[in-house]
Amino acid sequence: MHRYVLRAVAAAVVSAFLVGSTAGISQAAPTGPSFSPGGHGPSTPTTPLLITWPGIKTIVAGGQDTDTALVIGHFLRATPTGSVSFTACGPLATPAPCTSPNLGPDVVPFSIGGFGLAAATDSFHLNNLSWSCLLVTYSGDAHDNPVSDNSLNECVHVLPAPAPDPS
């Protein structure tokens, strides 16, 4: 069951990216050495593809949002293991890459994985009226190097709550 869900998630993310989605991409493509003898994949860690996307780009102060990270390692190797760290910078006047986080971290284990893919989702509340931008970091493992995404796609705009209805 999990492999079908993971395949559907991966297909949707890759399809959305190919047609112009705003998903953040940390690497253009996985990199690394050629395969080792014996057909067990590369003998040293490679850099996986990290695709991230917040659930909602604009929220009301105090509202809940999510951020999801999909790590795509080499399909002939083990599924990525380790965890994903979600940290944030904010409040910010305008969107900017998060380089010195002052919020978090939330360290989240992978919730689903298989066939060289693994996904993790974090939920959070933002209260400051402004922008908050996330830094998402995959810890890496014996097969996959650590990788991060702090693209502007990882920024969420926090707006004031609507005034109560006077009636």
C-alpha positions in Angstrom: 0.0 0.0 0.0 2.7 2.5 1.0 4.6 2.0 -2.3 1.5 2.9 -4.3 1.0 6.1 -2.2 4.7 7.0 -2.5 4.6 6.4 -6.3 1.5 8.6 -6.5 3.2 11.4 -4.5 6.4 11.2 -6.5 4.5 11.2 -9.8 2.4 14.2 -8.7 5.4 16.2 -7.5 7.5 15.4 -10.6 4.5 16.2 -12.9 3.8 19.4 -11.2 7.4 20.4 -11.4 7.6 19.7 -15.1 4.6 21.8 -15.9 5.8 24.8 -13.9 4.9 24.3 -10.3 6.5 26.5 -7.6 8.0 23.5 -5.8 11.5 24.3 -4.5 14.3 22.2 -5.9 17.7 22.1 -4.2 19.6 20.1 -6.9 19.1 20.0 -10.6 19.7 16.3 -10.6 21.2 13.6 -8.4 25.0 13.5 -8.7 27.7 11.0 -7.8 30.1 8.4 -9.1 29.3 5.6 -11.5 28.1 2.2 -10.3 30.4 -0.1 -8.5 31.0 -3.7 -9.6 28.4 -6.1 -8.5 25.3 -4.0 -9.4 24.7 -2.6 -5.9 24.8 1.0 -6.8 27.5 3.6 -6.3 30.2 2.9 -3.8 30.2 6.4 -2.3 27.3 8.6 -1.3 25.5 10.6 -4.0 23.6 13.9 -3.7 19.9 13.2 -3.8 17.2 15.5 -5.3 15.3 17.4 -2.6 11.8 18.7 -3.6 10.0 20.8 -1.0 6.7 22.7 -0.9 4.7 24.5 1.8 1.1 23.5 2.1 -0.2 27.1 1.9 1.7 30.1 0.7 -0.4 32.7 2.6 -1.9 32.1 6.1 -3.7 34.0 8.7 -1.8 34.7 11.9 -2.0 31.8 14.3 -3.0 29.5 11.5 -1.5 26.1 10.8 0.6 25.3 7.7 2.6 22.3 6.6 5.8 21.8 4.7 6.7 18.6 2.9 10.1 17.3 1.8 10.6 14.6 -0.8 14.1 13.1 -1.0 14.8 11.2 -4.2 17.9 9.1 -4.0 19.2 6.6 -6.6 16.4 4.1 -7.4 18.8 1.1 -7.4 19.8 1.9 -3.8 18.2 1.7 -0.5 15.5 4.2 0.4 16.9 7.3 2.0 17.0 7.1 5.8 17.7 9.7 8.4 15.5 12.7 9.0 14.5 16.2 7.7 15.0 19.3 9.8 12.6 22.2 9.3 13.8 25.6 10.6 12.7 29.1 9.8 13.8 32.7 9.6 11.3 35.4 10.6 9.7 37.7 10.9 11.0 39.2 7.6 9.8 42.3 5.8 10.2 40.5 2.4 10.8 37.0 1.3 14.5 36.0 1.5 16.5 32.8 1.6 16.7 31.5 5.2 20.4 31.3 6.0 20.4 31.9 9.8 17.3 30.3 11.3 15.9 31.7 14.5 12.9 29.3 14.8 13.0 25.6 15.2 14.3 23.1 14.5 11.6 20.5 14.1 13.4 17.3 13.2 11.0 14.9 11.5 11.6 11.2 10.5 10.5 10.0 7.1 6.8 9.1 7.2 6.8 7.1 4.0 9.5 5.7 1.7 10.4 3.1 -0.8 12.1 2.7 -4.2 14.7 5.3 -3.6 12.2 7.9 -2.4 11.3 9.2 1.1 8.9 11.9 2.3 8.5 13.9 5.6 6.0 16.5 6.5 6.1 19.1 9.3 3.2 21.2 10.6 3.7 24.6 12.3 1.9 27.7 13.4 3.0 31.3 12.5 1.9 34.3 14.5 4.1 37.2 13.4 2.5 39.4 10.7 5.2 39.3 8.0 7.1 36.7 6.0 8.6 33.6 7.4 11.0 31.6 5.2 12.0 28.0 5.9 15.2 26.1 5.6 14.7 22.4 5.0 17.6 20.1 5.5 17.9 16.4 4.8 20.4 14.8 7.2 21.9 12.3 4.8 22.8 8.7 5.3 25.4 6.1 4.2 24.1 6.3 0.6 22.9 9.9 0.3 24.7 13.2 1.1 23.0 15.9 3.2 21.1 18.5 1.1 19.1 21.6 1.9 16.5 23.9 0.4 16.1 27.6 1.4 14.6 28.8 -1.9 12.0 31.6 -1.9 9.4 28.9 -2.6 9.9 28.1 1.1 8.5 31.5 2.2 5.0 31.9 3.8 3.2 35.2 4.1 1.4 35.7 7.4 -1.6 38.1 7.3 -3.7 39.5 10.2 -6.9 37.7 11.2 -10.0 39.3 9.8 -11.9 41.6 12.1 -14.8 40.0 13.9 -18.3 40.5 12.4 -19.9 43.4 14.4 -23.4 41.9 14.0 
